[in-house]
Amino acid sequence: MNTPHDMLEPGAAHPVLTIDEARQFEAALFGGDETREWPAMQRAGRAIADAVLRDYRELGAFPENARVLVLAGKGHNGGDALIAARHILEKHPRAKAAVCFVFGEQSLRPLAWRAHRELAQAAPERVAVFDAAAVQKDGAGFDLCLDGIFGFQFRPSVDERVAQLIDSVNALPVCLRAAVDMPSGSFRADFTYATGIVKTPVLENPNSGRVRYLDLGFFSGSPCRDTATLTPAALAPLRALRSSHTDKRDYGHLFIVGGSRKYPGAVLMSVQAALRSGAGLVTAFVPESLAPVFAAQVPEAIWHGMAESPGGGLALEDLPVFRERVSEKTSGTANATALVIGPGLSRDRESFALVTEILRINENIPVVLDADALQSDIIASGKAPRILTPHAGEYQRVEAAIPDGAVVVRKGPLTLIEHSGRKYISPFGGPVLARGGSGDLLAGMIGGLLAQAPGALLHAACRGTVWHGMAADCLARAHGQHAVRTTQLLDFLPEVLRGVSQ
């Protein structure tokens, strides 16, 4: 790859725009010409339909006799929702749509009216127009609700009649609530589908639910802004064939330091994830009582048992052993190209002293710091390049100590990667990740990618986060959000790269 290490490849991230920036961008793109806007609306509507049906799989199969409620406003958002409904009804011949024109049919702008006419023509016996009163009185509920009332040009406040309608819809039994571009008023979306452009307010709106970016081709080859949303194109280098003249030493050697008697499983999960990331070699430094058990479970890794502290963590006395191993190079084992420190470490004082010394003596090997290694004094130690992977509570704890130049992966409902003043948002993943071990897998994946390209910290962080999130989406669509194990995510990593689930 020829991409600079502090920049992503073209297409891997698309800009997040303010409302004014988006308005100016669309004015330049379309020039108010409806003959250019209509094809974009068609792409948006189809993309929404495909995304909704894909995301609905987290609930199970989309019902063949589904009831779809469409809340249509006057303009393009209403048109997008109507086009999406048409595609859904075309794919499901027994599904029905109830369309509520919130401001009346006569208020529809030309393209929204065209979308309405095409929906009615496509399924005349399965489309009914509901007024607000009928929607509010509906006791049966709906399988899907598409909110297309307001576009991004809307300015609060919502008039009382519309507010009452939205409140009534919020109270209805609806399996999945989807907003087009932005939730209207107080509409509580499970998913918000940002069509073509992610606008800043959708990321700040507590009613947005999970934000999905639907790429309509607006930014192909465009330069990235300071805030951007990551796309599946970030994984493009991982989808290419590897050279036929290669061996394990060409794909890096990751050292993972962690584990304790208190948290034995975390480091095991990180090792498993690192191996699935494509790293050539993975060596794990764990308490000596854990090494034989782990080696039996995951024989692909090299397990090095370290002396244990009285608290069941890693003892400081084996620092010389680690120092020797990190720099040695034999015919069978390359020296370390990246480190992951922290999974399952526990808050053992002697373990903290060990990892602090490891960082102090390490000047060049890039390191991923995770979990209990995210302590202010630890992350400030040493000069080696580093990636930090804190969740919200950990970030609050260490924010003031984050060194300049570090890549920070702030885990959350929308994971945010920060580096050198730039922010990259990952719109992948969801509640299926809200379980123990998700972060350990992410740390191992990022570490494994970093070991393969030690100078590309930003690439490793972004690719690992996107890959992890997309695999989580595949897991939830295959098995739902509830009855799964964290490590099942690893089984979906190949699907993401091979495009099986796309």
FENTAKA-V247034 format. One record per residue. N is the residue number from 1. RES is the residue in three letters. SS is DSSP state (H for helix, E for strand, - for the rest). D_FIRST is the distance of its C-alpha to the first C-alpha in whole Angstrom. Layout:
n=[N | N]
res=[RES | RES]
ss=[SS | SS]
d_first=[D_FIRST | D_FIRST]
//
This chain:
n=[1 | 2 | 3 | 4 | 5 | 6 | 7 | 8 | 9 | 10 | 11 | 12 | 13 | 14 | 15 | 16 | 17 | 18 | 19 | 20 | 21 | 22 | 23 | 24 | 25 | 26 | 27 | 28 | 29 | 30 | 31 | 32 | 33 | 34 | 35 | 36 | 37 | 38 | 39 | 40 | 41 | 42 | 43 | 44 | 45 | 46 | 47 | 48 | 49 | 50 | 51 | 52 | 53 | 54 | 55 | 56 | 57 | 58 | 59 | 60 | 61 | 62 | 63 | 64 | 65 | 66 | 67 | 68 | 69 | 70 | 71 | 72 | 73 | 74 | 75 | 76 | 77 | 78 | 79 | 80 | 81 | 82 | 83 | 84 | 85 | 86 | 87 | 88 | 89 | 90 | 91 | 92 | 93 | 94 | 95 | 96 | 97 | 98 | 99 | 100 | 101 | 102 | 103 | 104 | 105 | 106 | 107 | 108 | 109 | 110 | 111 | 112 | 113 | 114 | 115 | 116 | 117 | 118 | 119 | 120 | 121 | 122 | 123 | 124 | 125 | 126 | 127 | 128 | 129 | 130 | 131 | 132 | 133 | 134 | 135 | 136 | 137 | 138 | 139 | 140 | 141 | 142 | 143 | 144 | 145 | 146 | 147 | 148 | 149 | 150 | 151 | 152 | 153 | 154 | 155 | 156 | 157 | 158 | 159 | 160 | 161 | 162 | 163 | 164 | 165 | 166 | 167 | 168 | 169 | 170 | 171 | 172 | 173 | 174 | 175 | 176 | 177 | 178 | 179 | 180 | 181 | 182 | 183 | 184 | 185 | 186 | 187 | 188 | 189 | 190 | 191 | 192 | 193 | 194 | 195 | 196 | 197 | 198 | 199 | 200 | 201 | 202 | 203 | 204 | 205 | 206 | 207 | 208 | 209 | 210 | 211 | 212 | 213 | 214 | 215 | 216 | 217 | 218 | 219 | 220 | 221 | 222 | 223 | 224 | 225 | 226 | 227 | 228 | 229 | 230 | 231 | 232 | 233 | 234 | 235 | 236 | 237 | 238 | 239 | 240 | 241 | 242 | 243 | 244 | 245 | 246 | 247 | 248 | 249 | 250 | 251 | 252 | 253 | 254 | 255 | 256 | 257 | 258 | 259 | 260 | 261 | 262 | 263 | 264 | 265 | 266 | 267 | 268 | 269 | 270 | 271 | 272 | 273 | 274 | 275 | 276 | 277 | 278 | 279 | 280 | 281 | 282 | 283 | 284 | 285 | 286 | 287 | 288 | 289 | 290 | 291 | 292 | 293 | 294 | 295 | 296 | 297 | 298 | 299 | 300 | 301 | 302 | 303 | 304 | 305 | 306 | 307 | 308 | 309 | 310 | 311 | 312 | 313 | 314 | 315 | 316 | 317 | 318 | 319 | 320 | 321 | 322 | 323 | 324 | 325 | 326 | 327 | 328 | 329 | 330 | 331 | 332 | 333 | 334 | 335 | 336 | 337 | 338 | 339 | 340 | 341 | 342 | 343 | 344 | 345 | 346 | 347 | 348 | 349 | 350 | 351 | 352 | 353 | 354 | 355 | 356 | 357 | 358 | 359 | 360 | 361 | 362 | 363 | 364 | 365 | 366 | 367 | 368 | 369 | 370 | 371 | 372 | 373 | 374 | 375 | 376 | 377 | 378 | 379 | 380 | 381 | 382 | 383 | 384 | 385 | 386 | 387 | 388 | 389 | 390 | 391 | 392 | 393 | 394 | 395 | 396 | 397 | 398 | 399 | 400 | 401 | 402 | 403 | 404 | 405 | 406 | 407 | 408 | 409 | 410 | 411 | 412 | 413 | 414 | 415 | 416 | 417 | 418 | 419 | 420 | 421 | 422 | 423 | 424 | 425 | 426 | 427 | 428 | 429 | 430 | 431 | 432 | 433 | 434 | 435 | 436 | 437 | 438 | 439 | 440 | 441 | 442 | 443 | 444 | 445 | 446 | 447 | 448 | 449 | 450 | 451 | 452 | 453 | 454 | 455 | 456 | 457 | 458 | 459 | 460 | 461 | 462 | 463 | 464 | 465 | 466 | 467 | 468 | 469 | 470 | 471 | 472 | 473 | 474 | 475 | 476 | 477 | 478 | 479 | 480 | 481 | 482 | 483 | 484 | 485 | 486 | 487 | 488 | 489 | 490 | 491 | 492 | 493 | 494 | 495 | 496 | 497 | 498 | 499 | 500 | 501 | 502]
res=[MET | ASN | THR | PRO | HIS | ASP | MET | LEU | GLU | PRO | GLY | ALA | ALA | HIS | PRO | VAL | LEU | THR | ILE | ASP | GLU | ALA | ARG | GLN | PHE | GLU | ALA | ALA | LEU | PHE | GLY | GLY | ASP | GLU | THR | ARG | GLU | TRP | PRO | ALA | MET | GLN | ARG | ALA | GLY | ARG | ALA | ILE | ALA | ASP | ALA | VAL | LEU | ARG | ASP | TYR | ARG | GLU | LEU | GLY | ALA | PHE | PRO | GLU | ASN | ALA | ARG | VAL | LEU | VAL | LEU | ALA | GLY | LYS | GLY | HIS | ASN | GLY | GLY | ASP | ALA | LEU | ILE | ALA | ALA | ARG | HIS | ILE | LEU | GLU | LYS | HIS | PRO | ARG | ALA | LYS | ALA | ALA | VAL | CYS | PHE | VAL | PHE | GLY | GLU | GLN | SER | LEU | ARG | PRO | LEU | ALA | TRP | ARG | ALA | HIS | ARG | GLU | LEU | ALA | GLN | ALA | ALA | PRO | GLU | ARG | VAL | ALA | VAL | PHE | ASP | ALA | ALA | ALA | VAL | GLN | LYS | ASP | GLY | ALA | GLY | PHE | ASP | LEU | CYS | LEU | ASP | GLY | ILE | PHE | GLY | PHE | GLN | PHE | ARG | PRO | SER | VAL | ASP | GLU | ARG | VAL | ALA | GLN | LEU | ILE | ASP | SER | VAL | ASN | ALA | LEU | PRO | VAL | CYS | LEU | ARG | ALA | ALA | VAL | ASP | MET | PRO | SER | GLY | SER | PHE | ARG | ALA | ASP | PHE | THR | TYR | ALA | THR | GLY | ILE | VAL | LYS | THR | PRO | VAL | LEU | GLU | ASN | PRO | ASN | SER | GLY | ARG | VAL | ARG | TYR | LEU | ASP | LEU | GLY | PHE | PHE | SER | GLY | SER | PRO | CYS | ARG | ASP | THR | ALA | THR | LEU | THR | PRO | ALA | ALA | LEU | ALA | PRO | LEU | ARG | ALA | LEU | ARG | SER | SER | HIS | THR | ASP | LYS | ARG | ASP | TYR | GLY | HIS | LEU | PHE | ILE | VAL | GLY | GLY | SER | ARG | LYS | TYR | PRO | GLY | ALA | VAL | LEU | MET | SER | VAL | GLN | ALA | ALA | LEU | ARG | SER | GLY | ALA | GLY | LEU | VAL | THR | ALA | PHE | VAL | PRO | GLU | SER | LEU | ALA | PRO | VAL | PHE | ALA | ALA | GLN | VAL | PRO | GLU | ALA | ILE | TRP | HIS | GLY | MET | ALA | GLU | SER | PRO | GLY | GLY | GLY | LEU | ALA | LEU | GLU | ASP | LEU | PRO | VAL | PHE | ARG | GLU | ARG | VAL | SER | GLU | LYS | THR | SER | GLY | THR | ALA | ASN | ALA | THR | ALA | LEU | VAL | ILE | GLY | PRO | GLY | LEU | SER | ARG | ASP | ARG | GLU | SER | PHE | ALA | LEU | VAL | THR | GLU | ILE | LEU | ARG | ILE | ASN | GLU | ASN | ILE | PRO | VAL | VAL | LEU | ASP | ALA | ASP | ALA | LEU | GLN | SER | ASP | ILE | ILE | ALA | SER | GLY | LYS | ALA | PRO | ARG | ILE | LEU | THR | PRO | HIS | ALA | GLY | GLU | TYR | GLN | ARG | VAL | GLU | ALA | ALA | ILE | PRO | ASP | GLY | ALA | VAL | VAL | VAL | ARG | LYS | GLY | PRO | LEU | THR | LEU | ILE | GLU | HIS | SER | GLY | ARG | LYS | TYR | ILE | SER | PRO | PHE | GLY | GLY | PRO | VAL | LEU | ALA | ARG | GLY | GLY | SER | GLY | ASP | LEU | LEU | ALA | GLY | MET | ILE | GLY | GLY | LEU | LEU | ALA | GLN | ALA | PRO | GLY | ALA | LEU | LEU | HIS | ALA | ALA | CYS | ARG | GLY | THR | VAL | TRP | HIS | GLY | MET | ALA | ALA | ASP | CYS | LEU | ALA | ARG | ALA | HIS | GLY | GLN | HIS | ALA | VAL | ARG | THR | THR | GLN | LEU | LEU | ASP | PHE | LEU | PRO | GLU | VAL | LEU | ARG | GLY | VAL | SER | GLN]
ss=[- | - | - | - | - | - | - | - | - | - | - | - | E | E | E | E | E | - | H | H | H | H | H | H | H | H | H | H | H | H | - | - | - | H | H | H | H | H | H | H | H | H | H | H | H | H | H | H | H | H | H | H | H | H | H | H | - | - | - | - | - | - | - | - | - | - | E | E | E | E | E | E | - | - | - | H | H | H | H | H | H | H | H | H | H | H | H | H | H | H | H | - | - | - | - | E | E | E | E | E | E | - | - | - | H | H | H | - | - | H | H | H | H | H | H | H | H | H | H | H | H | H | - | - | - | - | E | E | E | - | - | H | H | H | H | H | H | - | - | - | - | E | E | E | E | E | E | E | - | - | - | - | - | - | - | - | - | - | - | H | H | H | H | H | H | H | H | H | H | H | H | - | - | E | E | E | E | E | E | E | - | - | - | - | - | - | - | - | - | - | E | E | E | E | E | - | - | E | E | H | H | H | H | H | - | - | - | - | - | E | E | E | E | E | - | - | - | - | - | - | - | - | - | - | - | - | E | E | E | E | - | H | H | H | H | H | H | H | H | - | - | - | - | - | - | - | - | H | H | H | H | - | E | E | E | E | E | - | - | - | - | - | - | H | H | H | H | H | H | H | H | H | H | H | H | H | - | - | - | - | E | E | E | E | E | E | E | H | H | H | H | H | H | H | H | H | H | - | - | - | - | E | E | E | E | E | - | E | - | - | - | - | - | E | - | H | H | H | H | H | H | H | H | H | H | H | H | - | - | - | - | - | - | - | - | - | - | E | E | E | E | - | - | - | - | - | - | - | H | H | H | H | H | H | H | H | H | H | H | H | H | - | - | - | - | E | E | E | E | - | H | H | H | - | - | H | H | H | H | - | - | - | - | - | - | E | E | E | - | - | - | H | H | H | H | H | H | H | H | H | H | - | - | - | - | - | E | E | E | E | - | - | - | - | E | E | E | E | E | - | - | E | E | E | E | E | - | - | - | - | H | H | H | - | - | - | - | H | H | H | H | H | H | H | H | H | H | H | H | H | H | H | - | - | - | - | H | H | H | H | H | H | H | H | H | H | H | H | H | H | H | H | H | H | H | H | H | H | H | - | - | - | - | - | - | H | H | H | H | H | H | H | H | H | H | H | H | H | - | - | - | -]
d_first=[0 | 4 | 6 | 9 | 10 | 13 | 12 | 10 | 9 | 12 | 14 | 14 | 17 | 20 | 22 | 25 | 28 | 32 | 35 | 35 | 32 | 32 | 35 | 34 | 31 | 33 | 35 | 33 | 31 | 35 | 37 | 40 | 40 | 41 | 40 | 36 | 36 | 38 | 35 | 33 | 36 | 36 | 32 | 32 | 35 | 34 | 31 | 33 | 35 | 33 | 31 | 35 | 36 | 32 | 33 | 37 | 36 | 36 | 40 | 40 | 41 | 41 | 45 | 46 | 49 | 47 | 49 | 46 | 47 | 46 | 47 | 46 | 46 | 47 | 44 | 40 | 40 | 43 | 42 | 38 | 40 | 43 | 40 | 38 | 42 | 43 | 39 | 40 | 44 | 43 | 41 | 44 | 47 | 49 | 48 | 49 | 49 | 51 | 50 | 51 | 51 | 51 | 53 | 54 | 54 | 55 | 52 | 49 | 48 | 47 | 44 | 45 | 48 | 46 | 44 | 47 | 49 | 46 | 46 | 50 | 50 | 48 | 50 | 53 | 55 | 52 | 52 | 54 | 54 | 55 | 57 | 56 | 59 | 58 | 55 | 56 | 59 | 57 | 57 | 55 | 52 | 49 | 46 | 43 | 44 | 42 | 42 | 42 | 45 | 43 | 40 | 38 | 40 | 43 | 45 | 47 | 50 | 50 | 54 | 56 | 56 | 52 | 52 | 55 | 53 | 50 | 51 | 53 | 50 | 49 | 52 | 51 | 50 | 47 | 44 | 41 | 41 | 38 | 38 | 37 | 34 | 37 | 40 | 43 | 45 | 46 | 44 | 43 | 40 | 38 | 35 | 34 | 32 | 30 | 30 | 28 | 28 | 28 | 31 | 31 | 35 | 34 | 32 | 35 | 37 | 39 | 40 | 36 | 36 | 32 | 30 | 28 | 26 | 27 | 24 | 26 | 23 | 25 | 21 | 19 | 17 | 19 | 18 | 18 | 21 | 22 | 23 | 21 | 21 | 18 | 18 | 17 | 14 | 12 | 13 | 11 | 8 | 11 | 13 | 11 | 13 | 13 | 13 | 17 | 17 | 17 | 19 | 19 | 18 | 15 | 14 | 16 | 19 | 20 | 24 | 26 | 29 | 32 | 34 | 38 | 41 | 41 | 38 | 37 | 35 | 32 | 31 | 31 | 29 | 26 | 26 | 26 | 23 | 21 | 22 | 21 | 18 | 17 | 17 | 18 | 21 | 23 | 26 | 29 | 31 | 34 | 38 | 39 | 42 | 39 | 37 | 39 | 39 | 35 | 35 | 37 | 35 | 31 | 32 | 28 | 27 | 29 | 32 | 33 | 37 | 37 | 41 | 42 | 43 | 47 | 45 | 43 | 40 | 38 | 40 | 39 | 41 | 38 | 36 | 36 | 35 | 32 | 31 | 32 | 29 | 27 | 26 | 28 | 26 | 28 | 27 | 27 | 25 | 22 | 23 | 21 | 18 | 19 | 22 | 24 | 27 | 30 | 30 | 34 | 34 | 38 | 39 | 41 | 42 | 41 | 37 | 37 | 38 | 36 | 32 | 33 | 34 | 30 | 29 | 31 | 30 | 26 | 25 | 21 | 20 | 19 | 21 | 22 | 25 | 27 | 31 | 34 | 31 | 31 | 34 | 34 | 35 | 32 | 29 | 31 | 31 | 29 | 26 | 23 | 20 | 21 | 21 | 24 | 25 | 28 | 31 | 33 | 36 | 33 | 32 | 35 | 36 | 33 | 32 | 34 | 32 | 29 | 27 | 25 | 21 | 22 | 20 | 23 | 23 | 26 | 27 | 30 | 31 | 28 | 25 | 24 | 21 | 22 | 20 | 21 | 23 | 21 | 22 | 20 | 23 | 22 | 25 | 24 | 27 | 31 | 34 | 33 | 31 | 34 | 35 | 35 | 32 | 29 | 28 | 28 | 25 | 23 | 23 | 22 | 19 | 18 | 19 | 17 | 14 | 14 | 15 | 12 | 10 | 13 | 12 | 10 | 14 | 14 | 11 | 13 | 16 | 15 | 14 | 17 | 19 | 19 | 19 | 22 | 23 | 23 | 24 | 27 | 28 | 28 | 30 | 33 | 33 | 34 | 36 | 37 | 36 | 39 | 40 | 37 | 35 | 32 | 31 | 31 | 28 | 26 | 27 | 26 | 22 | 22 | 23 | 21 | 18 | 20 | 22 | 25 | 26 | 25]
//
